[in-house]
Amino acid sequence: MKQTLHLKMGQRLAMTPQLQQAIRLLQLSSIELQQEIQTILDNNLMIENGSAEGSDTAEDAASDYQETAGDSMTGLDASAEAPTDARGDDLDLAWEDPWSQGEDTVAGSGEAWDFNQTPSQDGGELRDHLIWQMRLGHFSETDEAIALAIIDAINDDGYLTESLDALVGEVGPDLATEPAEILAVLQRIQGFDPLGVGARDLREALLLQLKAIQPSDVLPLACELVEHHLDLLANRDFATLQRRLKTTEDGLRAAIELIQRLNPRPGAQISQKTAGYVIPDVIVRRSGTGWRVDLNTETTPKLRINRLYASLIKRADSSRDNETMRQHLQEARWFLKSLQSRNETLFKVASSIVERQQAFFDHGEEAMQPMVLREIAEAVGMHESTISRVTNQKYMHTPRGIFEFKYFFSSHVTTVDGGECSATAIQAMIRKLIAAENPRKPLSDSKLTEMLLGNGINVARRTVAKYRESMSIPPSNERKRLV
């Protein structure tokens, strides 16, 4: 086969390191961005915080960067229309690490246990809390081994996940324990805080909590209901419950109210998950007859290039130190340019969203307009993938609450008159109808469909059911209750 050479012309987007950095900054959340900024402040001597005299701001660095780096950043959508004063106050170099944790003493580590130190319940572990109580309980060596095996088998909700026979094997053959011994230790642990911990099912968890309540006229009825008729209560079969418990409607209501004050997941109050903090990226305020968008100054700190260090760079010097400073300066300019581009993109997208959803800000969820990524992409002259990055983990503080950008995007349903209604608005209507329903006769999905149709919303019953389930609203038979 004869070999030949061919010339072929084509276009492709070169993902330069600068463009990759810009895209990466764009998809970071505000908290992740703060971590990224702190990292570059620690590692790059050319960048510092503040706006002292004799230093380049982000705009100066971006201008210098354009001269030295050419058009390598043209692949990222940006605009010069964002406010120039929205980069914020000086960045605090003395940030405390919000994720730092104190060192906890682990049972079995051989270290002394501090009996005077109560384990923190704020995001603490249920296991540590139970072991701390066990250490105060004067357990024998054998009972302590059994207790540790039981505690290890308790999940975060406080329920025992292993059978007594399985726990015999967990303790070990050397102790030659019996299920009766396991049960005796389990009953001691079930007296620990929180009430109901160590229960083997919901019935036992509720009974353990009821037994700790001060005696009253309604307590025996509540105990009988939980112990023998919990399935009827789950099905809300109140007529059958009244007949079997031989009580009045008022008596049944009082017993149910007492049970509803119990915790079906007793361990959850100790095994709390770490709260996920949200810092809004933009703030929306009413301005005259419209709405105004501002970047949150707390998430967009003002950074600068230190001119003193930059002036030390010698053009003709190829020494190692000089090359290092030159590299740091180039990286600093790239970073500041990427940060500026991120802020401008956030501002443009947020402003476009607010412009299209003014009815929501004026009237609430029921006035939400259907909107897709393509509409915003066309409005701001960006690609849909860029809008997708901007709307993910970016938040907007509004008078109606804090919302993620992507909250404002939803599909639509055709109305009777040929118009469109967003899925978010329909969900708000469903919540409003259910909130106003008669609790004795809750609205079925079919009835909700008819009522929506009466409001001009043509939606199928299965769609109503899907929306209801997505809002974690139970079906009508489970919403029935005594009033």
DRENTI-463775 format. One record per residue (C-alpha): x, y, z; residue number from 1. Coordinates in nm, 3 decimals, padded with zeros to 5 digits. Example, Ala and Ser with C-alpha at 12.3 -4.5 7.8 and 13.67 -1.06 7.14 Angstrom:
BEGIN
PT  01.230  -00.450  00.780  1 .
PT  01.367  -00.106  00.714  2 .
! end
This chain:
BEGIN
PT  00.000  00.000  00.000  1 .
PT  00.145  00.338  -00.101  2 .
PT  00.190  00.592  00.180  3 .
PT  00.079  00.950  00.113  4 .
PT  00.048  01.276  00.307  5 .
PT  -00.279  01.466  00.336  6 .
PT  -00.359  01.812  00.474  7 .
PT  -00.683  01.847  00.666  8 .
PT  -00.832  02.163  00.816  9 .
PT  -01.058  02.162  01.116  10 .
PT  -01.156  02.346  01.433  11 .
PT  -01.134  02.227  01.791  12 .
PT  -01.142  02.384  02.134  13 .
PT  -00.804  02.360  02.305  14 .
PT  -00.852  02.311  02.680  15 .
PT  -00.561  02.520  02.799  16 .
PT  -00.466  02.511  03.169  17 .
PT  -00.611  02.860  03.207  18 .
PT  -00.946  02.755  03.060  19 .
PT  -00.953  02.440  03.273  20 .
PT  -00.896  02.651  03.584  21 .
PT  -01.171  02.895  03.486  22 .
PT  -01.420  02.613  03.431  23 .
PT  -01.323  02.449  03.761  24 .
PT  -01.373  02.775  03.955  25 .
PT  -01.708  02.825  03.786  26 .
PT  -01.849  02.498  03.918  27 .
PT  -01.724  02.540  04.276  28 .
PT  -01.971  02.623  04.552  29 .
PT  -01.908  02.933  04.762  30 .
PT  -01.754  02.732  05.046  31 .
PT  -01.533  02.536  04.806  32 .
PT  -01.428  02.865  04.645  33 .
PT  -01.321  03.005  04.982  34 .
PT  -01.109  02.695  05.038  35 .
PT  -00.955  02.737  04.692  36 .
PT  -00.876  03.102  04.762  37 .
PT  -00.717  03.016  05.095  38 .
PT  -00.505  02.751  04.924  39 .
PT  -00.367  02.990  04.664  40 .
PT  -00.304  03.255  04.931  41 .
PT  -00.098  02.999  05.119  42 .
PT  00.096  02.876  04.816  43 .
PT  00.140  03.178  04.589  44 .
PT  00.350  03.465  04.721  45 .
PT  00.224  03.704  04.453  46 .
PT  -00.138  03.706  04.575  47 .
PT  -00.258  03.876  04.890  48 .
PT  -00.582  04.014  05.023  49 .
PT  -00.702  04.370  05.053  50 .
PT  -00.679  04.684  04.845  51 .
PT  -00.372  04.859  04.979  52 .
PT  -00.190  05.113  04.767  53 .
PT  00.081  04.984  04.541  54 .
PT  -00.096  04.660  04.453  55 .
PT  -00.284  04.536  04.151  56 .
PT  -00.653  04.461  04.185  57 .
PT  -00.831  04.184  03.997  58 .
PT  -00.909  04.420  03.708  59 .
PT  -00.543  04.528  03.681  60 .
PT  -00.430  04.168  03.687  61 .
PT  -00.690  04.074  03.428  62 .
PT  -00.572  04.356  03.201  63 .
PT  -00.208  04.252  03.240  64 .
PT  -00.307  03.895  03.178  65 .
PT  -00.480  03.982  02.852  66 .
PT  -00.157  04.140  02.731  67 .
PT  00.065  03.846  02.826  68 .
PT  -00.162  03.550  02.767  69 .
PT  -00.348  03.661  02.456  70 .
PT  -00.686  03.511  02.385  71 .
PT  -00.641  03.177  02.559  72 .
PT  -00.944  03.243  02.780  73 .
PT  -01.191  03.315  02.503  74 .
PT  -01.354  02.973  02.549  75 .
PT  -01.516  03.087  02.876  76 .
PT  -01.834  03.292  02.873  77 .
PT  -01.789  03.624  03.050  78 .
PT  -01.921  03.978  03.050  79 .
PT  -01.790  04.314  03.161  80 .
PT  -02.135  04.421  03.278  81 .
PT  -02.105  04.285  03.631  82 .
PT  -02.060  04.543  03.909  83 .
PT  -01.695  04.620  03.972  84 .
PT  -01.744  04.663  04.348  85 .
PT  -01.880  04.315  04.405  86 .
PT  -01.563  04.133  04.500  87 .
PT  -01.601  04.203  04.869  88 .
PT  -01.399  04.293  05.172  89 .
PT  -01.049  04.192  05.263  90 .
PT  -00.998  03.820  05.288  91 .
PT  -00.923  03.708  05.641  92 .
PT  -00.598  03.513  05.643  93 .
PT  -00.672  03.388  05.994  94 .
PT  -00.966  03.172  05.894  95 .
PT  -01.042  02.898  06.140  96 .
PT  -01.093  02.554  05.991  97 .
PT  -01.468  02.488  06.038  98 .
PT  -01.412  02.116  05.984  99 .
PT  -01.152  02.071  06.259  100 .
PT  -01.257  01.812  06.512  101 .
PT  -01.143  01.751  06.865  102 .
PT  -00.977  01.420  06.941  103 .
PT  -01.219  01.180  07.105  104 .
PT  -01.114  00.896  07.329  105 .
PT  -01.210  00.567  07.166  106 .
PT  -01.326  00.280  07.382  107 .
PT  -01.081  -00.004  07.388  108 .
PT  -00.784  00.218  07.301  109 .
PT  -00.627  00.173  07.641  110 .
PT  -00.650  00.543  07.724  111 .
PT  -00.813  00.663  08.043  112 .
PT  -01.181  00.745  08.013  113 .
PT  -01.278  01.086  08.144  114 .
PT  -01.598  01.025  08.338  115 .
PT  -01.649  01.396  08.394  116 .
PT  -01.654  01.474  08.023  117 .
PT  -01.992  01.423  07.862  118 .
PT  -01.962  01.345  07.490  119 .
PT  -02.076  01.625  07.265  120 .
PT  -02.422  01.559  07.126  121 .
PT  -02.384  01.821  06.856  122 .
PT  -02.301  01.599  06.560  123 .
PT  -02.158  01.337  06.800  124 .
PT  -02.182  00.962  06.762  125 .
PT  -02.449  00.753  06.932  126 .
PT  -02.194  00.477  06.995  127 .
PT  -01.968  00.710  07.198  128 .
PT  -02.267  00.837  07.394  129 .
PT  -02.376  00.484  07.487  130 .
PT  -02.024  00.370  07.578  131 .
PT  -01.985  00.673  07.803  132 .
PT  -02.300  00.568  07.992  133 .
PT  -02.182  00.207  08.005  134 .
PT  -01.856  00.316  08.172  135 .
PT  -02.063  00.479  08.445  136 .
PT  -02.279  00.169  08.493  137 .
PT  -02.034  -00.056  08.681  138 .
PT  -02.063  -00.345  08.435  139 .
PT  -01.867  -00.662  08.505  140 .
PT  -01.597  -00.762  08.258  141 .
PT  -01.829  -01.014  08.092  142 .
PT  -02.126  -00.777  08.083  143 .
PT  -01.905  -00.502  07.940  144 .
PT  -01.799  -00.727  07.654  145 .
PT  -02.167  -00.810  07.590  146 .
PT  -02.263  -00.443  07.612  147 .
PT  -01.997  -00.344  07.359  148 .
PT  -02.124  -00.608  07.117  149 .
PT  -02.481  -00.480  07.161  150 .
PT  -02.379  -00.115  07.116  151 .
PT  -02.188  -00.201  06.800  152 .
PT  -02.508  -00.358  06.664  153 .
PT  -02.720  -00.045  06.726  154 .
PT  -02.767  00.173  06.418  155 .
PT  -02.786  00.553  06.405  156 .
PT  -03.164  00.544  06.456  157 .
PT  -03.113  00.363  06.786  158 .
PT  -03.241  00.019  06.680  159 .
PT  -03.070  -00.314  06.750  160 .
PT  -02.991  -00.473  06.414  161 .
PT  -02.878  -00.817  06.535  162 .
PT  -03.074  -01.100  06.697  163 .
PT  -02.983  -01.227  07.044  164 .
PT  -02.854  -01.553  06.896  165 .
PT  -02.630  -01.361  06.653  166 .
PT  -02.495  -01.151  06.939  167 .
PT  -02.388  -01.467  07.122  168 .
PT  -02.143  -01.530  06.839  169 .
PT  -02.035  -01.166  06.835  170 .
PT  -01.933  -01.174  07.202  171 .
PT  -01.700  -01.467  07.143  172 .
PT  -01.683  -01.835  07.238  173 .
PT  -01.446  -01.777  07.531  174 .
PT  -01.717  -01.613  07.741  175 .
PT  -01.974  -01.890  07.679  176 .
PT  -02.267  -01.651  07.694  177 .
PT  -02.635  -01.741  07.656  178 .
PT  -02.918  -01.543  07.492  179 .
PT  -03.064  -01.483  07.839  180 .
PT  -02.744  -01.304  07.944  181 .
PT  -02.751  -01.095  07.625  182 .
PT  -03.114  -01.001  07.697  183 .
PT  -03.032  -00.896  08.055  184 .
PT  -02.756  -00.659  07.937  185 .
PT  -02.977  -00.531  07.654  186 .
PT  -03.246  -00.438  07.905  187 .
PT  -02.989  -00.233  08.097  188 .
PT  -02.884  -00.053  07.779  189 .
PT  -03.249  00.014  07.696  190 .
PT  -03.253  00.226  08.011  191 .
PT  -02.982  00.451  07.869  192 .
PT  -03.034  00.791  07.715  193 .
PT  -03.196  00.849  07.468  194 .
PT  -03.515  00.673  07.572  195 .
PT  -03.600  00.391  07.334  196 .
PT  -03.242  00.311  07.232  197 .
PT  -03.167  -00.059  07.182  198 .
PT  -03.524  -00.140  07.074  199 .
PT  -03.566  -00.424  06.825  200 .
PT  -03.863  -00.269  06.644  201 .
PT  -04.086  00.039  06.646  202 .
PT  -04.333  -00.113  06.890  203 .
PT  -04.062  -00.174  07.151  204 .
PT  -03.909  00.172  07.098  205 .
PT  -04.243  00.342  07.164  206 .
PT  -04.322  00.122  07.465  207 .
PT  -03.984  00.198  07.623  208 .
PT  -04.059  00.567  07.596  209 .
PT  -04.415  00.528  07.726  210 .
PT  -04.294  00.339  08.033  211 .
PT  -04.075  00.636  08.126  212 .
PT  -04.366  00.880  08.115  213 .
PT  -04.533  00.989  08.437  214 .
PT  -04.853  00.786  08.492  215 .
PT  -05.177  00.943  08.371  216 .
PT  -05.529  00.839  08.275  217 .
PT  -05.441  00.811  07.905  218 .
PT  -05.113  00.621  07.950  219 .
PT  -05.260  00.266  07.982  220 .
PT  -05.470  00.321  07.670  221 .
PT  -05.165  00.447  07.474  222 .
PT  -04.960  00.145  07.588  223 .
PT  -05.232  -00.098  07.483  224 .
PT  -05.270  00.074  07.148  225 .
PT  -04.895  00.051  07.075  226 .
PT  -04.854  -00.304  07.203  227 .
PT  -05.152  -00.465  07.033  228 .
PT  -05.297  -00.234  06.765  229 .
PT  -05.008  -00.047  06.606  230 .
PT  -05.100  -00.182  06.261  231 .
PT  -05.451  -00.035  06.288  232 .
PT  -05.305  00.299  06.394  233 .
PT  -05.071  00.293  06.092  234 .
PT  -05.374  00.235  05.867  235 .
PT  -05.567  00.509  06.052  236 .
PT  -05.859  00.275  06.110  237 .
PT  -06.000  00.484  06.392  238 .
PT  -06.343  00.322  06.399  239 .
PT  -06.198  -00.024  06.458  240 .
PT  -05.957  00.114  06.720  241 .
PT  -06.242  00.272  06.914  242 .
PT  -06.433  -00.056  06.908  243 .
PT  -06.142  -00.278  07.014  244 .
PT  -06.009  -00.041  07.280  245 .
PT  -06.363  00.025  07.404  246 .
PT  -06.299  00.398  07.428  247 .
PT  -06.453  00.722  07.311  248 .
PT  -06.330  00.934  07.024  249 .
PT  -06.186  01.187  07.273  250 .
PT  -06.004  00.910  07.459  251 .
PT  -05.858  00.771  07.137  252 .
PT  -05.753  01.117  07.027  253 .
PT  -05.572  01.178  07.358  254 .
PT  -05.388  00.845  07.331  255 .
PT  -05.282  00.917  06.973  256 .
PT  -05.160  01.266  07.069  257 .
PT  -04.947  01.112  07.343  258 .
PT  -04.796  00.861  07.099  259 .
PT  -04.725  01.133  06.845  260 .
PT  -04.505  01.307  07.099  261 .
PT  -04.272  01.006  07.106  262 .
PT  -03.964  00.969  06.889  263 .
PT  -03.981  00.682  06.636  264 .
PT  -03.605  00.722  06.573  265 .
PT  -03.464  00.768  06.924  266 .
PT  -03.100  00.751  06.821  267 .
PT  -03.132  01.026  06.562  268 .
PT  -03.125  01.299  06.826  269 .
PT  -02.771  01.191  06.917  270 .
PT  -02.640  01.075  06.578  271 .
PT  -02.705  01.405  06.412  272 .
PT  -02.548  01.459  06.074  273 .
PT  -02.321  01.757  06.026  274 .
PT  -02.525  02.051  05.905  275 .
PT  -02.462  02.159  05.551  276 .
PT  -02.404  02.534  05.555  277 .
PT  -02.506  02.742  05.257  278 .
PT  -02.361  03.083  05.173  279 .
PT  -02.565  03.260  04.904  280 .
PT  -02.369  03.370  04.598  281 .
PT  -02.607  03.652  04.504  282 .
PT  -02.857  03.867  04.692  283 .
PT  -03.188  03.975  04.540  284 .
PT  -03.353  04.290  04.673  285 .
PT  -03.658  04.489  04.573  286 .
PT  -03.560  04.811  04.403  287 .
PT  -03.845  05.046  04.324  288 .
PT  -04.094  04.850  04.116  289 .
PT  -03.845  04.580  04.017  290 .
PT  -03.576  04.357  04.159  291 .
PT  -03.202  04.414  04.190  292 .
PT  -02.927  04.151  04.187  293 .
PT  -02.596  04.196  04.373  294 .
PT  -02.309  03.955  04.418  295 .
PT  -02.257  03.854  04.781  296 .
PT  -01.943  04.033  04.896  297 .
PT  -01.866  03.757  05.147  298 .
PT  -01.812  03.503  04.869  299 .
PT  -01.621  03.730  04.632  300 .
PT  -01.324  03.869  04.829  301 .
PT  -01.102  04.134  04.678  302 .
PT  -00.759  03.991  04.599  303 .
PT  -00.452  04.168  04.466  304 .
PT  -00.106  04.108  04.324  305 .
PT  00.176  04.232  04.545  306 .
PT  00.369  04.482  04.335  307 .
PT  00.670  04.469  04.564  308 .
PT  00.729  04.102  04.487  309 .
PT  00.634  04.153  04.122  310 .
PT  00.894  04.430  04.090  311 .
PT  01.166  04.190  04.203  312 .
PT  01.132  03.987  03.885  313 .
PT  01.424  04.057  03.649  314 .
PT  01.358  04.023  03.280  315 .
PT  01.691  03.873  03.177  316 .
PT  01.747  03.666  03.489  317 .
PT  01.700  03.291  03.441  318 .
PT  01.791  03.190  03.793  319 .
PT  01.573  02.941  03.979  320 .
PT  01.433  03.198  04.223  321 .
PT  01.351  03.443  03.946  322 .
PT  01.176  03.174  03.741  323 .
PT  00.975  03.072  04.046  324 .
PT  00.856  03.428  04.103  325 .
PT  00.772  03.468  03.735  326 .
PT  00.569  03.147  03.743  327 .
PT  00.386  03.260  04.058  328 .
PT  00.303  03.592  03.895  329 .
PT  00.162  03.424  03.585  330 .
PT  -00.044  03.182  03.793  331 .
PT  -00.172  03.470  04.008  332 .
PT  -00.289  03.661  03.700  333 .
PT  -00.459  03.352  03.564  334 .
PT  -00.638  03.293  03.893  335 .
PT  -00.758  03.653  03.929  336 .
PT  -00.881  03.655  03.570  337 .
PT  -01.068  03.328  03.627  338 .
PT  -01.218  03.462  03.949  339 .
PT  -01.332  03.780  03.776  340 .
PT  -01.485  03.577  03.494  341 .
PT  -01.668  03.357  03.745  342 .
PT  -01.821  03.659  03.919  343 .
PT  -01.933  03.813  03.592  344 .
PT  -02.091  03.488  03.476  345 .
PT  -02.275  03.441  03.806  346 .
PT  -02.409  03.795  03.787  347 .
PT  -02.532  03.760  03.429  348 .
PT  -02.707  03.427  03.491  349 .
PT  -02.865  03.539  03.819  350 .
PT  -02.990  03.862  03.662  351 .
PT  -03.145  03.672  03.371  352 .
PT  -03.318  03.428  03.609  353 .
PT  -03.463  03.710  03.820  354 .
PT  -03.581  03.894  03.510  355 .
PT  -03.778  03.588  03.392  356 .
PT  -03.913  03.494  03.732  357 .
PT  -04.034  03.832  03.857  358 .
PT  -04.383  03.686  03.906  359 .
PT  -04.238  03.439  04.156  360 .
PT  -04.068  03.714  04.356  361 .
PT  -04.387  03.920  04.352  362 .
PT  -04.647  03.649  04.420  363 .
PT  -04.477  03.325  04.529  364 .
PT  -04.443  02.969  04.403  365 .
PT  -04.783  02.951  04.236  366 .
PT  -04.665  03.220  03.993  367 .
PT  -04.343  03.038  03.896  368 .
PT  -04.291  03.039  03.519  369 .
PT  -04.167  02.731  03.330  370 .
PT  -03.804  02.775  03.230  371 .
PT  -03.525  02.555  03.091  372 .
PT  -03.148  02.597  03.067  373 .
PT  -03.163  02.675  02.697  374 .
PT  -03.364  02.993  02.756  375 .
PT  -03.104  03.139  02.992  376 .
PT  -02.819  03.021  02.769  377 .
PT  -02.967  03.206  02.473  378 .
PT  -03.039  03.517  02.679  379 .
PT  -02.682  03.556  02.808  380 .
PT  -02.505  03.416  02.502  381 .
PT  -02.352  03.113  02.671  382 .
PT  -02.358  02.738  02.621  383 .
PT  -02.608  02.525  02.813  384 .
PT  -02.320  02.336  02.980  385 .
PT  -02.195  02.666  03.124  386 .
PT  -02.541  02.745  03.262  387 .
PT  -02.555  02.397  03.411  388 .
PT  -02.226  02.458  03.595  389 .
PT  -02.340  02.799  03.719  390 .
PT  -02.676  02.674  03.852  391 .
PT  -02.528  02.379  04.043  392 .
PT  -02.453  02.453  04.412  393 .
PT  -02.501  02.826  04.361  394 .
PT  -02.756  02.994  04.586  395 .
PT  -02.968  03.307  04.574  396 .
PT  -03.081  03.496  04.885  397 .
PT  -03.425  03.645  04.831  398 .
PT  -03.701  03.791  05.050  399 .
PT  -03.879  03.455  05.006  400 .
PT  -03.584  03.249  05.126  401 .
PT  -03.260  03.101  04.994  402 .
PT  -03.290  02.899  04.674  403 .
PT  -03.045  02.712  04.456  404 .
PT  -03.026  02.857  04.106  405 .
PT  -03.158  02.536  03.952  406 .
PT  -03.472  02.561  04.167  407 .
PT  -03.606  02.816  03.919  408 .
PT  -03.589  02.571  03.628  409 .
PT  -03.881  02.335  03.579  410 .
PT  -04.078  02.158  03.308  411 .
PT  -04.422  02.278  03.205  412 .
PT  -04.776  02.147  03.172  413 .
PT  -05.023  02.275  02.913  414 .
PT  -05.321  02.459  03.056  415 .
PT  -05.679  02.437  02.932  416 .
PT  -05.653  02.766  02.743  417 .
PT  -05.334  02.658  02.564  418 .
PT  -05.090  02.832  02.799  419 .
PT  -04.815  02.680  03.012  420 .
PT  -04.780  02.623  03.386  421 .
PT  -04.458  02.518  03.557  422 .
PT  -04.429  02.199  03.760  423 .
PT  -04.319  02.405  04.061  424 .
PT  -04.639  02.610  04.048  425 .
PT  -04.851  02.293  04.025  426 .
PT  -04.675  02.145  04.328  427 .
PT  -04.744  02.465  04.522  428 .
PT  -05.114  02.440  04.427  429 .
PT  -05.126  02.077  04.543  430 .
PT  -04.968  02.169  04.877  431 .
PT  -05.220  02.451  04.920  432 .
PT  -05.518  02.225  04.845  433 .
PT  -05.396  01.954  05.083  434 .
PT  -05.328  02.208  05.359  435 .
PT  -05.691  02.323  05.337  436 .
PT  -05.849  01.976  05.316  437 .
PT  -06.080  01.821  05.575  438 .
PT  -05.852  01.594  05.784  439 .
PT  -06.139  01.350  05.832  440 .
PT  -06.184  01.319  05.455  441 .
PT  -05.851  01.391  05.284  442 .
PT  -05.844  01.465  04.912  443 .
PT  -05.757  01.172  04.688  444 .
PT  -05.528  01.211  04.387  445 .
PT  -05.832  01.190  04.160  446 .
PT  -06.006  01.467  04.352  447 .
PT  -05.692  01.682  04.337  448 .
PT  -05.682  01.627  03.960  449 .
PT  -06.041  01.748  03.928  450 .
PT  -05.975  02.057  04.139  451 .
PT  -05.666  02.145  03.934  452 .
PT  -05.868  02.106  03.616  453 .
PT  -06.119  02.347  03.762  454 .
PT  -05.833  02.597  03.792  455 .
PT  -05.741  02.545  03.427  456 .
PT  -05.454  02.299  03.488  457 .
PT  -05.490  01.990  03.270  458 .
PT  -05.279  01.724  03.443  459 .
PT  -05.315  01.346  03.473  460 .
PT  -05.385  01.172  03.804  461 .
PT  -05.055  00.981  03.791  462 .
PT  -04.874  01.313  03.748  463 .
PT  -05.046  01.450  04.057  464 .
PT  -04.941  01.137  04.246  465 .
PT  -04.582  01.183  04.126  466 .
PT  -04.574  01.547  04.238  467 .
PT  -04.728  01.456  04.575  468 .
PT  -04.471  01.183  04.636  469 .
PT  -04.185  01.414  04.536  470 .
PT  -04.298  01.651  04.814  471 .
PT  -04.307  01.359  05.065  472 .
PT  -04.683  01.398  05.115  473 .
PT  -04.848  01.064  05.203  474 .
PT  -05.159  00.939  05.018  475 .
PT  -05.507  01.030  05.138  476 .
PT  -05.557  00.714  05.348  477 .
PT  -05.245  00.796  05.550  478 .
PT  -05.338  01.163  05.596  479 .
PT  -05.669  01.081  05.764  480 .
PT  -05.675  01.183  06.127  481 .
PT  -05.906  01.271  06.414  482 .
PT  -05.962  01.640  06.486  483 .
! end
